[in-house]
Amino acid sequence: MKNKLRWIVLAFAFLTLNTTLAAPELAPLPQQSQAALLSAEVLGMHHYKRIPLDDAASAKIFDNYLKTLDGEKQFLLQTDLDRLADARSKLDDAILKQDLGIPFAIYNLYQQRVTERITYARSLLLKGFNFDEKESYQYTRKNAAWPKSTDELNDLWRRRVKNDWLRLKLAGKDNKGIAETLNKRYENSLNSLAKVKSEDVFQYFMTAYAMAIDPHTDYFGMRAADDFDISMRLSLVGIGAVLQDKDEYTTIRELVAGGPAALSGKLKVGDRIVGVGQGENAPVTEVLGQRLDDTVALIRGTEDTTVRLDILPAEVSLDGKHKLISLVRKKISLDKQAAKKSIIEVKDGSTTRHIGVITLPGFYQDFAARMKGDKDFKSATRDVSHLLAEFKKDNIDSVLIDLRNNGGGSLDEAIDLTGLFIDKGPVVQERDSKGQVTIANDTHAGVAWSGPLGILINRGSASASEIFAAAIQDYGRGIVIGETSFGKGTVQSVVNLDQLVKSNKPKYGELKMTVAQFFRINGGTTQLRGVTPDIRLPTMMDEEDFGESSYDNALPWTQIKAASYTRTGDLTGILPKLLVKHQLRVAVDKDFRYLQEDIAELNIRRQENQISLNETDRRRERESQEAKIKSREKDRGAAPSLQDDGLQPNERNIDADLAIEKARKNAKDVLLDETANILSDEVALLKNNARLAVLPIQH
């Protein structure tokens, strides 16, 4: 089978346009086959579900792998799948026999198809398009059938390129500029393809394997493991610059305040890094055209060491004068991803109430620093505690914890954070693969905030977010507002494969695997069903496509015995009153009505899954949209909203892209404002009748 697939790959001639190089054929490395087998052994012995690695599992891996590579079915043909049919039952053997030839052959075939499609797309730019025709483009194809022929695939791509062209044309670009923009876009796609490495393909395949067991088991290669660790400790050692790839140049997008780059005064946004050297007198290695993550790896390093940068300043042309600078690496705190506060003023007649908002993007913790005994280790709970202390000084009336799009993180942080609002007690229950149940408790006496509390969640609130929100809800400690959460009720543990086999050098990566299931203290689980808010807000998300219920192999919802706990309050008496006030308010709130209109329009577009390629129809739609936006902004007295410019982020001037990012960040947050109104209503009702929220009940 391996030889057959290899023949399939080699049988295709690489098509190129201009000077673009074809992507090289990739092959597995010996340590990757070893890492795959080692992962299989660990998963077979310690995973919560312990699914055998057999032909049935191979079929799931195969499907996941194709979904990872070509989820929108835009590159591979049905005939390709027919030729690969035997591989459906061979991927388990590829892992167990330490021969990854088949998954790499599948990738190489996919890579060839991508090259053909992008090359074809670029050839269409020489011909132009007729926008008077009545035809449409299907922009989501995950549920479509695989194209049966090259002609069918060509037509699909003709429509795709035509849509790209029309978007730019409607934004005011001329034909020459459009052709140049799209040619560069497609060329960059081919260049990115040529930079794919063996480790990337292995990561794709291992992700497909892990997710065939359950949606939250995953494999991390060495670089992915480093990124995961950084996301948990919210710090890294480097120069303090946010970088992006722009036209093959590593370009500075942002300087982190207080970092070496900003303090030096030698770098600015838009500067291009074309070379990196290690040490004060070390030679500089050119990084032009190199992958962004490879350049980043060179710039990061050990604290207090020197890195030399060859800089092409933003204001000079490509053949302009370079400058060479040296910076000393320092520990950089990723404060943008940490908890932060704001205060919303709510007017209620002659009364003004102040709602303190804490936005928490993740449940982060610097595990390594904590293990070393560092008393000041980075912690979400520690940061939130400091912000609550500041709110007390500000005489805040109520606190809102905003967990929207918080995908979770440290279980310890979820427990400790709950402890800031309850005075000891159980927070979450865990059941392992043997059926044994343990209860995790908050053991810290006292609370950091005893006043009114709200939790704002959406479909992107998952795992630790759901543990925290569920505990607050079960204790009757606060009101949960928003959308039904993600529904991830499983526990993952990270296994360092190098440590497991006592490898002196890092080469096998890490395995994140499901080892237990979460249960609320009331006995139910957040798995699949998520946390149901006490007061629902409208959602832009499609629950069928996003959330635990969108996975076909998710664990089912189930229930165990409730833990013994005492509720600190009972908000059931106040919720109907809050709901009535909420409904009356949003019925006359223009911004809320606009949001509901946008959601209804979005749902219609999702169902239609088609966009017209007729210029007259599209201009009519755009003009209608512009008129609606102008009417709304005039009604609000606010600045005009942004219209589609047809460009991708790396195609815009950096200043323009940052301006768009800032405008989106500063846009009115209708759901946050309404949540603040709900909490203001709660403060008023509790002030009139505090008994509504206090009713200890033993469980």
Secondary structure, 3 states (H helix, E strand, C coil): CHHHHHHHHHHCCCCCCCCCCCCCCCCCCHHHHHHHHHHHHHHHHHCCCCCCCCHHHHHHHHHHHHHHHHCCCCCCCHHHHHHCHHHHHCHHHHHHCCCCHHHHHHHHHHHHHHHHHHHHHHHHCCCCCCCCCCCEECCCCCCCCCCCCHHHHHHHHHHHHHHHHHHHHHCCCCHHHHHHHHHHHHHHHHHHHHCCCHHHHHHHHHHHHHHHHCCCCEEECHHHHHHHHHHHHCEEEECCEEEEEECCEEEEEEECCCCHHHHHCCCCCCCEEEEEEECCCCCEEECCCCCHHHHHHHHCCCCCCEEEEEEECCCCCCCCCCEEEEEECEEEECHHHCCEEEEEEEEECCEEEEEEEEECCCECECHHHHHCCCCCCCEHHHHHHHHHHHHHHCCCCEEEEECCCCCCECHHHHHHHHHCCCCCEEEEEEEECCCCEEEEEECCCCCCCCCCEEEEECCCCCCHHHHHHHHHHHCCCCEEEECCCCCCCEEEEEEEHHHHCCCCCCCCCEEEEEEEEEECCCCECCCCCCCCCCEECCCCCCCCCCCHHHCCCCCCCCECCCCCCECCCCCCCCHHHHHHHHHHHHHHCHHHHHHHHHHHHHHHHHHHCCEECCHHHHHHHHHHHHHHHHHHHHHHCCCCCCCCCCCCHHHCCHHHHHHHHHHHHHCCCHHHHHHHHHHHHHHHHHHHCHHHHCCCCEC
